[in-house]
């Protein structure tokens, strides 16, 4: 950015080395500040560069392009969403996500772009924008759903990616982004059935809920022992919720679940009655390791652990 530099500038008007302008004074003989093309060129290009970086084409009939660009550029972190929602039917091949706003980026640390009134579907039967990035949806696995954006055409779509050995990245990092789409954000990870179709689930914000899934039946452990959540929870989930039921032959059987073998974030459920199953109690736990929680029993008996939701 260039400050005015003509001979009639007001020296140090805004501080040392920061000249400004004056209208002049005919009575005192003070000359008004002369203008220069270089200063106008700098001002024009500084503003135009912001507008164009937002994917807009300068429009002489608009008075809000700079405002629009600034609102878009300072839109928050990638994947931030307001009122993200989806209700997915069992056996469906099409799922739709809606949100008041979703923030996408070309890379972590990149310029954010806010997509307002997001309403896009993902069809697992097609490849490309609005479908899978490549191939088909996984069988009995998990599918990552991304919001993707083409800033030149100003098009928003969904894109699906099979979840493999690694957790999905927050910005799409695969090799099959549809042409022209350069910005993205992970908006969901949802389960699929043996026929590569969606399982029944409901998403509100970053939480995905579904019918109960057992991950441990009649488990016994006197020290914290790992329980795999892979049948119910994808890689990349950060929090899990469900129910724990102590099953005991003596009163006082306690079941403890935690994020690691040290008992981090421990939840305790105790059955006061001997000779049968206790009441199921809800739990919610942050995950320290992908697809894994830990449990132990404190008395003779066993535990049943189920999962009903996870957060990404």
Secondary structure, DSSP 8 states (H G I E B T S, - for coil): -----STTSBTTTTSTT--B----BTTTTB------HHHHHHHHHHHHHHHHHTT----TT-S-HHHHHHHHHT--STT-EES-EEEE-TT-SEEEEEEEEEEEBSSTTS--EEEEEEEEEEETTSBSTTSBSSS---SSSEEEEEEEEETTTTEEEEEEEE--SS---SS--SS---TT--EEEEEEEEEB-TTS-B--EEEETTEEEEEEEEEEEEE--SS-EEEE-TTT--TT--EEEEEEEEEESSTTEEEEEESSTT-TT-EEEEE-SSSEE---EEEEEE-SBTTEEEEEESSSEEEEEEEEEEE-
